[in-house]
Amino acid sequence: MAKRFVLTKDANPNYLATICKIGETFPIEGADKLVKTVVNGYDIVIGKDHKEGDIVVYFPVECAISQMYLSTNNLFERSEFERNANADSVKEYLVELENAENENDTEKAEEISAKIKSMCGFFNKNGRVRILKLRGQYSQGFIAGVDSLVNYDSTLKDTNWESLVGTQFNYIDDKEFCYKYIPPIRGHCNSNNGNQGQSIWKKRMKNLKKFNRLVDGQFAYHYDTKQLGEHINELNPNDNVSITVKVHGTSIIMSNILVNKKLTTWEKIKKFFGVKVPMVEYGNVYSSRGVIKNKYINQGVTSGYYGCDIYGCVNRDFSPYIDKGMTVYGEVVGYLENSTSMIQKQHDYGCKTGHWKFMPYRITSTDENGNHKEWPIKQVDEWTHKLVELHPELADKTMFLNFVYYGRFGDMYTDIPEDENWNKNILARMKSDRKLILMEEDEPMCKNKVPREGVVVRIVGDNFARAWKLKSLRHFDREAKQHDNGEVDMEEMASSEEIS
């Protein structure tokens, strides 16, 4: 039998559905019908009708869920009730409600209104999962019983759900089930009507192949940073880790790598007559998170949504100091150059109006055969400091990595026993550690009052190119409110460029 729950190649690990078991629940002060639990590493507020040991499907914050799944489970909100499978029944009650209101029968109207509410959910037309604050507690995601999956696809009726606990997926059979939500952007064709999550990656890789100056194996986009909560079991107490502050800006990649050489007329003539002519040379390639920006490689590139190529500005100042074979990955924060517009709303990071800062957080070296070598994080930090030391004119444009911990992971909190519960206990402690995510305090690197985005955890000397992020709940909440207001940032605009 073919696998039903599919995790597609290179799916974004932060926006996957997961088959989970509900663990221990905790009371919430002042809440009679709600309790708190941890699902997949996230704090979730659930109804008391869910019990410990129940098998559920979990959806993370800021993913978008299949329209068909939401419809068959009547999960669209009242204003979108016509999208639900029970739309005809709801219409009948709406007629009764209108009659009761016309007759000024308040009691009956309230009863019918409550009935209608119980027949609908709370998802808007985009099917987006947002962070909620219930009874003072943040709830990071949405869960539903696995019977909801059977409603979606009746052939799943005889599934052995116990055997699937821990399974992550973004497709059921050949249908996309969930994907990263990208807000509708005015003037861009990027509606969240399905097939978007995987298409971003396919479009990104397809775009690489069409640039005829790129040499296979030389350029690589940055990997997706996983959410620490879902993947805390990938780390252990004996891992040496670095924990750095995550800043809220836009990603940039700058490379000095082999590219196909543009031959002169004379070189073309020599090649025609069999003379050996060098076909490749080292050249600069720079990009956003998913779009190459060099105009000599990508003829269709634009200045971007904000009318300013901030990536080109950073590349102009830093690429001359990138050695052959190096690729530098980093974050740009502050303002668009010579503009009053910020890269991320209110996140100034101490920059003057019209100025920006670049923070390198990853460097790789690539040889002529396309073999990549990952630099240790401390070496990245040393390179950045050395660069500013040799070129002090870059000091005002450079942000250094901010280390909050470096050492053996198990020694970070020595009072936590290194037993079978160590992973969940250290995650809980990190979430409440004031110096890591600052809790209710503001990011001290910013003059404006904004929450810290979070921290990034890396294994020192890791054999794999990977990292994990732990975001603050205040930052999640802020992002959700921006999406509610239809606001987009440069990272989302970059994603829009990839699929437009």
C-alpha positions as CSV (number, residue, x, y, z in Angstrom):
1,M,0.0,0.0,0.0
2,A,1.4,3.4,-0.9
3,K,2.2,5.8,1.9
4,R,-0.8,8.0,2.6
5,F,0.9,10.7,4.8
6,V,3.6,12.2,2.7
7,L,6.5,14.5,3.6
8,T,7.6,15.9,0.3
9,K,11.3,16.5,-0.4
10,D,12.5,19.9,0.9
11,A,9.2,20.8,2.4
12,N,9.5,23.6,4.9
13,P,9.9,21.8,8.3
14,N,8.2,24.6,10.2
15,Y,4.8,24.3,8.6
16,L,4.0,20.5,8.7
17,A,1.0,18.7,10.2
18,T,1.9,16.1,12.8
19,I,0.0,13.1,14.3
20,C,0.5,13.6,18.0
21,K,-0.7,12.3,21.4
22,I,-1.9,14.7,24.0
23,G,0.3,14.6,27.1
24,E,-0.2,15.9,30.6
25,T,-2.7,18.8,30.9
26,F,-2.5,21.7,33.4
27,P,-5.3,23.9,34.8
28,I,-5.6,27.5,33.8
29,E,-6.6,29.9,36.5
30,G,-10.1,31.2,36.0
31,A,-10.9,28.8,33.1
32,D,-13.5,26.1,33.7
33,K,-13.5,24.6,30.2
34,L,-9.9,25.1,29.1
35,V,-6.6,23.5,30.1
36,K,-3.0,23.9,28.9
37,T,-0.8,21.2,27.4
38,V,2.4,20.9,25.3
39,V,2.0,19.4,21.8
40,N,5.0,19.0,19.6
41,G,7.0,21.3,21.9
42,Y,4.4,24.1,21.7
43,D,2.1,25.4,24.5
44,I,-1.5,24.8,23.4
45,V,-4.7,25.7,25.1
46,I,-7.3,23.0,24.6
47,G,-10.8,22.2,25.7
48,K,-11.3,19.8,28.6
49,D,-13.0,17.4,26.2
50,H,-9.5,16.5,25.0
51,K,-7.9,13.9,27.4
52,E,-4.4,12.8,28.0
53,G,-3.5,10.1,25.5
54,D,-5.9,11.3,22.8
55,I,-4.4,11.1,19.3
56,V,-4.8,14.3,17.4
57,V,-3.5,16.1,14.3
58,Y,-1.5,19.3,15.1
59,F,-1.1,22.3,12.8
60,P,1.6,25.0,13.7
61,V,1.1,28.7,13.8
62,E,1.2,30.6,10.5
63,C,0.6,27.5,8.4
64,A,-2.4,27.4,6.0
65,I,-4.6,24.3,6.0
66,S,-6.3,22.5,3.1
67,Q,-9.6,24.2,2.2
68,M,-11.2,20.8,1.7
69,Y,-10.2,19.7,5.2
70,L,-11.6,22.9,6.7
71,S,-14.8,22.6,4.7
72,T,-15.6,19.0,5.5
73,N,-15.1,19.7,9.2
74,N,-17.1,22.9,9.1
75,L,-14.2,24.9,10.4
76,F,-14.7,28.1,8.5
77,E,-15.9,31.0,10.5
78,R,-19.5,32.3,10.5
79,S,-18.8,35.0,7.9
80,E,-17.5,32.3,5.6
81,F,-20.1,29.6,6.4
82,E,-20.9,29.0,2.8
83,R,-17.5,27.3,2.4
84,N,-18.6,24.7,5.0
85,A,-20.2,21.4,4.2
86,N,-23.1,22.2,6.5
87,A,-23.8,25.5,4.7
88,D,-27.5,24.6,3.8
89,S,-28.3,23.8,7.5
90,V,-26.7,27.1,8.6
91,K,-28.8,29.0,6.1
92,E,-31.9,27.5,7.5
93,Y,-30.9,28.7,11.0
94,L,-30.1,32.1,9.6
95,V,-33.6,32.5,8.3
96,E,-35.0,31.5,11.7
97,L,-32.6,34.0,13.4
98,E,-33.9,36.8,11.1
99,N,-37.5,35.9,11.9
100,A,-36.8,35.8,15.6
101,E,-35.1,39.2,15.4
102,N,-38.0,40.7,13.4
103,E,-40.3,39.4,16.1
104,N,-38.1,40.9,18.8
105,D,-37.8,37.5,20.4
106,T,-34.4,38.1,22.0
107,E,-34.2,34.8,23.9
108,K,-34.9,32.7,20.8
109,A,-32.5,34.8,18.7
110,E,-29.7,34.3,21.2
111,E,-30.4,30.6,21.3
112,I,-30.3,30.3,17.5
113,S,-27.2,32.5,17.2
114,A,-25.4,30.2,19.7
115,K,-26.5,27.2,17.6
116,I,-25.1,28.8,14.4
117,K,-21.8,29.6,16.2
118,S,-21.5,26.0,17.3
119,M,-21.9,24.9,13.7
120,C,-19.0,27.0,12.4
121,G,-15.3,27.3,13.2
122,F,-12.9,30.2,13.4
123,F,-10.9,30.0,10.2
124,N,-11.1,32.7,7.6
125,K,-11.0,32.1,3.9
126,N,-7.2,31.7,3.9
127,G,-7.2,28.8,6.3
128,R,-4.4,30.3,8.3
129,V,-3.5,29.1,11.8
130,R,-2.8,32.1,14.1
131,I,-1.4,32.4,17.6
132,L,-4.2,33.1,20.2
133,K,-4.1,34.3,23.7
134,L,-6.8,32.6,25.8
135,R,-7.2,33.4,29.5
136,G,-3.8,35.0,29.5
137,Q,-2.1,32.0,27.9
138,Y,-0.6,31.9,24.5
139,S,-1.8,29.0,22.3
140,Q,0.6,28.1,19.5
141,G,-1.3,26.1,17.0
142,F,-4.5,24.2,16.3
143,I,-5.3,20.6,17.1
144,A,-8.2,18.4,16.1
145,G,-9.1,14.7,16.6
146,V,-8.0,12.3,13.9
147,D,-11.6,11.7,13.1
148,S,-11.4,15.1,11.4
149,L,-9.0,13.4,8.9
150,V,-11.5,10.7,8.3
151,N,-14.1,13.4,7.6
152,Y,-11.7,14.8,5.0
153,D,-11.0,11.4,3.4
154,S,-13.3,8.5,4.4
155,T,-10.7,5.9,3.1
156,L,-8.6,6.8,6.2
157,K,-11.3,5.2,8.4
158,D,-9.4,2.0,9.2
159,T,-6.0,3.7,9.8
160,N,-3.9,2.5,12.7
161,W,-3.4,6.0,14.2
162,E,-1.3,4.7,17.1
163,S,1.4,3.5,14.6
164,L,1.5,7.0,13.1
165,V,2.1,9.0,16.2
166,G,5.0,11.3,15.5
167,T,4.4,11.3,11.7
168,Q,4.9,14.7,10.0
169,F,3.4,15.4,6.6
170,N,2.4,18.2,4.2
171,Y,0.5,16.0,1.7
172,I,-2.1,13.3,2.0
173,D,-1.6,11.1,-1.1
174,D,-1.1,13.6,-3.9
175,K,-3.0,16.5,-2.4
176,E,-1.2,19.3,-0.5
177,F,-2.6,19.4,3.0
178,C,-0.8,22.3,4.6
179,Y,1.8,24.9,3.7
180,K,3.4,28.2,4.9
181,Y,0.9,31.0,4.9
182,I,1.9,34.1,2.9
183,P,-0.3,37.1,3.2
184,P,-2.1,38.3,0.1
185,I,0.1,41.0,-1.4
186,R,-1.4,43.8,-3.4
187,G,-0.3,43.6,-7.0
188,H,1.1,40.1,-6.7
189,C,-0.5,36.8,-7.7
190,N,0.1,34.7,-4.6
191,S,-3.2,33.6,-3.3
192,N,-3.3,30.9,-0.6
193,N,-5.5,28.5,-2.5
194,G,-3.3,25.5,-2.2
195,N,-0.2,24.0,-3.9
196,Q,1.8,27.0,-2.7
197,G,4.1,25.6,-0.1
198,Q,5.9,23.1,-2.4
199,S,5.7,25.3,-5.5
200,I,8.0,27.8,-3.8
201,W,10.8,25.4,-3.5
202,K,10.3,24.0,-7.0
203,K,10.2,27.5,-8.5
204,R,13.3,28.5,-6.5
205,M,15.3,25.5,-7.8
206,K,14.0,25.9,-11.4
207,N,15.1,29.5,-11.3
208,L,18.6,28.5,-10.5
209,K,18.9,26.3,-13.5
210,K,17.8,29.0,-16.0
211,F,20.7,31.3,-15.1
212,N,23.2,30.2,-17.7
213,R,26.2,31.9,-15.9
214,L,25.7,29.7,-12.8
215,V,28.0,26.6,-12.5
216,D,26.2,23.5,-11.1
217,G,27.0,22.9,-7.4
218,Q,28.6,26.3,-6.7
219,F,25.7,28.4,-5.4
220,A,23.3,27.2,-2.6
221,Y,20.4,28.9,-0.9
222,H,20.2,28.8,2.9
223,Y,18.5,25.8,4.5
224,D,15.3,26.3,6.5
225,T,15.9,26.8,10.2
226,K,13.7,24.4,12.2
227,Q,11.6,25.3,15.2
228,L,13.4,24.1,18.3
229,G,10.1,23.1,20.0
230,E,9.3,20.4,17.4
231,H,12.9,19.2,17.1
232,I,14.3,19.4,20.6
233,N,14.9,15.6,20.6
234,E,17.5,16.1,17.9
235,L,19.8,17.6,20.6
236,N,21.3,16.0,23.7
237,P,23.1,17.1,26.8
238,N,26.6,16.3,25.5
239,D,26.2,18.5,22.4
240,N,28.4,21.6,22.5
241,V,26.0,24.4,21.3
242,S,26.1,28.0,20.5
243,I,23.0,30.1,21.2
244,T,22.8,33.5,19.5
245,V,20.2,36.2,19.4
246,K,17.9,36.1,16.3
247,V,17.4,39.4,14.7
248,H,14.4,40.5,12.6
249,G,15.4,41.7,9.2
250,T,15.8,40.2,5.7
251,S,18.1,37.5,4.5
252,I,20.9,38.0,2.0
253,I,23.5,35.7,0.4
254,M,26.7,36.9,-1.2
255,S,29.1,34.6,-3.0
256,N,32.4,34.7,-4.8
257,I,32.1,31.5,-6.7
258,L,32.8,30.0,-10.1
259,V,30.5,31.2,-12.8
260,N,30.4,30.6,-16.5
261,K,32.7,33.1,-18.2
262,K,31.3,35.5,-20.8
263,L,33.7,34.9,-23.7
264,T,35.0,37.8,-25.8
265,T,34.8,37.6,-29.6
266,W,38.5,36.7,-29.7
267,E,38.1,33.9,-27.2
268,K,35.2,32.6,-29.2
269,I,37.3,32.5,-32.3
270,K,40.2,30.7,-30.4
271,K,37.7,28.2,-29.1
272,F,36.3,27.6,-32.6
273,F,39.8,26.7,-33.8
274,G,40.4,24.3,-30.9
275,V,42.4,26.5,-28.7
276,K,41.8,25.8,-25.0
277,V,40.0,28.8,-23.4
278,P,39.0,29.1,-19.7
279,M,35.3,28.6,-19.5
280,V,34.7,29.6,-15.9
281,E,35.9,32.4,-13.6
282,Y,35.2,33.6,-10.1
283,G,32.4,36.0,-9.9
284,N,30.0,37.7,-7.5
285,V,26.5,36.2,-7.1
286,Y,24.1,37.7,-4.5
287,S,20.5,37.0,-3.6
288,S,17.7,37.3,-1.2
289,R,16.5,34.2,0.6
290,G,15.2,32.7,-2.6
291,V,15.8,35.1,-5.6
292,I,19.1,35.8,-7.3
293,K,19.5,39.6,-7.6
294,N,22.5,40.1,-9.9
295,K,21.3,41.8,-13.1
296,Y,24.0,40.3,-15.2
297,I,22.7,36.8,-14.1
298,N,19.1,37.5,-13.5
299,Q,17.9,39.8,-16.3
300,G,14.4,39.9,-14.9
301,V,15.3,41.2,-11.4
302,T,13.6,44.3,-10.1
303,S,14.3,46.8,-7.3
304,G,11.7,45.0,-5.2
305,Y,8.4,45.9,-3.6
306,Y,9.9,48.9,-1.8
307,G,11.7,50.3,-4.8
308,C,15.1,49.8,-3.2
309,D,17.6,47.0,-3.8
310,I,18.8,46.7,-0.3
311,Y,20.5,43.5,-1.3
312,G,22.5,45.3,-3.9
313,C,23.5,48.0,-1.4
314,V,24.9,45.4,1.1
315,N,26.6,43.5,-1.7
316,R,28.2,46.7,-3.0
317,D,29.9,47.3,0.4
318,F,30.8,43.7,1.5
319,S,31.3,41.6,-1.6
320,P,34.8,43.1,-2.4
321,Y,36.1,41.4,0.8
322,I,34.6,37.9,0.1
323,D,37.4,35.5,-0.9
324,K,37.2,33.1,-3.8
325,G,34.9,30.1,-2.9
326,M,33.2,31.9,0.0
327,T,29.5,32.3,0.4
328,V,28.4,34.6,3.2
329,Y,24.8,34.3,4.6
330,G,23.4,37.0,6.9
331,E,20.6,39.3,8.0
332,V,20.1,42.9,7.0
333,V,18.4,45.1,9.6
334,G,17.5,48.7,10.1
335,Y,16.3,50.9,7.3
336,L,16.3,50.8,3.5
337,E,19.3,52.8,2.3
338,N,18.5,56.6,2.2
339,S,14.9,55.9,3.1
340,T,12.6,56.4,6.1
341,S,11.2,52.9,5.5
342,M,12.3,50.2,7.8
343,I,13.3,46.7,6.6
344,Q,11.0,45.4,9.4
345,K,8.5,47.7,11.0
346,Q,9.9,49.4,14.1
347,H,12.9,47.1,14.3
348,D,15.7,49.7,14.0
349,Y,18.5,47.9,15.9
350,G,20.1,51.2,16.7
351,C,20.4,52.3,13.0
352,K,20.0,55.9,12.1
353,T,17.2,56.7,9.6
354,G,18.2,55.6,6.1
355,H,21.0,53.3,7.4
356,W,21.3,49.6,7.7
357,K,23.5,46.9,9.4
358,F,24.6,43.5,8.1
359,M,25.0,40.5,10.4
360,P,26.8,37.5,9.0
361,Y,25.6,34.3,10.6
362,R,26.9,31.5,8.3
363,I,29.8,31.1,5.9
364,T,30.6,28.2,3.5
365,S,33.6,27.5,1.3
366,T,33.1,25.8,-2.1
367,D,35.9,24.2,-4.1
368,E,36.1,23.9,-7.9
369,N,34.4,20.5,-7.7
370,G,31.4,21.9,-5.8
371,N,32.3,20.5,-2.4
372,H,31.0,22.7,0.4
373,K,32.7,23.2,3.8
374,E,30.7,24.7,6.7
375,W,32.5,27.2,8.8
376,P,32.2,26.9,12.6
377,I,30.1,29.7,14.1
378,K,33.0,31.1,16.1
379,Q,35.0,31.3,12.9
380,V,32.2,33.3,11.3
381,D,32.2,35.7,14.2
382,E,36.0,36.0,14.0
383,W,35.9,36.7,10.3
384,T,33.3,39.5,10.9
385,H,35.4,41.1,13.6
386,K,38.6,40.9,11.5
387,L,36.8,42.4,8.5
388,V,35.8,45.5,10.6
389,E,39.3,45.7,12.1
390,L,40.8,45.8,8.6
391,H,38.1,48.0,7.1
392,P,36.8,50.4,9.9
393,E,34.6,52.1,7.4
394,L,32.3,49.1,7.6
395,A,31.9,49.4,11.4
396,D,28.6,51.4,11.3
397,K,27.2,48.9,8.7
398,T,28.1,45.7,10.6
399,M,26.3,43.9,13.4
400,F,28.2,41.1,15.3
401,L,26.6,37.9,16.4
402,N,25.3,38.2,20.0
403,F,26.2,35.0,21.9
404,V,24.0,34.3,24.9
405,Y,25.4,30.8,25.5
406,Y,28.3,28.7,24.2
407,G,29.2,25.3,25.7
408,R,27.9,21.9,26.6
409,F,24.1,22.0,26.4
410,G,23.7,19.9,29.5
411,D,25.7,22.5,31.5
412,M,23.4,25.4,30.6
413,Y,21.0,24.6,33.4
414,T,22.9,22.3,35.8
415,D,19.8,21.7,38.0
416,I,18.0,19.8,35.2
417,P,18.7,16.1,35.5
418,E,20.0,14.5,32.3
419,D,17.4,11.8,32.2
420,E,14.6,10.8,29.8
421,N,12.8,14.1,30.5
422,W,15.8,16.3,29.9
423,N,14.7,17.4,26.4
424,K,11.3,18.6,27.4
425,N,12.6,20.1,30.6
426,I,15.3,22.2,29.0
427,L,12.9,23.4,26.3
428,A,10.5,24.6,29.1
429,R,13.3,26.3,30.9
430,M,14.6,28.0,27.8
431,K,11.1,29.4,27.0
432,S,11.0,31.0,30.5
433,D,14.7,32.2,30.5
434,R,14.6,36.0,30.6
435,K,18.1,36.4,29.1
436,L,17.2,34.3,26.1
437,I,13.9,35.5,24.8
438,L,13.4,38.4,27.2
439,M,9.9,37.3,28.2
440,E,7.9,40.6,28.5
441,E,10.9,42.9,28.0
442,D,11.8,44.7,24.8
443,E,14.8,44.0,22.5
444,P,17.6,46.2,24.0
445,M,19.3,46.5,20.6
446,C,16.4,48.5,19.3
447,K,15.5,52.1,20.2
448,N,11.9,51.4,19.5
449,K,9.9,49.1,21.9
450,V,9.6,45.8,20.1
451,P,9.9,42.2,21.3
452,R,13.0,40.1,20.7
453,E,12.4,37.7,17.9
454,G,14.1,34.8,19.6
455,V,17.4,32.8,19.6
456,V,19.1,30.4,17.3
457,V,20.7,27.1,18.5
458,R,23.5,25.4,16.6
459,I,25.7,22.4,17.4
460,V,29.3,23.3,17.4
461,G,31.2,21.2,14.8
462,D,27.9,19.8,13.5
463,N,28.3,17.3,10.6
464,F,25.1,18.7,9.0
465,A,24.1,22.2,7.9
466,R,21.3,22.9,10.3
467,A,20.1,25.2,13.1
468,W,17.0,25.5,15.3
469,K,15.1,28.7,16.3
470,L,13.1,29.5,19.4
471,K,10.9,32.5,18.9
472,S,9.4,34.6,21.6
473,L,5.6,34.4,22.0
474,R,5.4,38.2,21.9
475,H,7.1,38.1,18.5
476,F,4.7,35.4,17.2
477,D,1.8,37.5,18.5
478,R,3.1,40.6,16.8
479,E,3.5,38.8,13.5
480,A,0.0,37.5,13.8
481,K,-1.4,41.0,14.3
482,Q,0.5,42.3,11.3
483,H,-0.9,39.5,9.1
484,D,-4.4,40.3,10.5
485,N,-3.9,43.9,9.2
486,G,-2.7,42.7,5.8
487,E,0.9,43.9,6.5
488,V,3.8,42.1,4.8
489,D,7.5,42.3,5.3
490,M,10.5,41.9,3.1
491,E,11.0,38.2,3.8
492,E,7.4,37.6,2.7
493,M,7.9,39.8,-0.3
494,A,10.9,37.6,-1.2
495,S,8.7,34.5,-1.0
496,S,6.1,36.3,-3.2
497,E,8.8,36.9,-5.8
498,E,9.6,33.2,-5.9
499,I,6.1,32.2,-6.8
500,S,4.9,35.2,-8.8
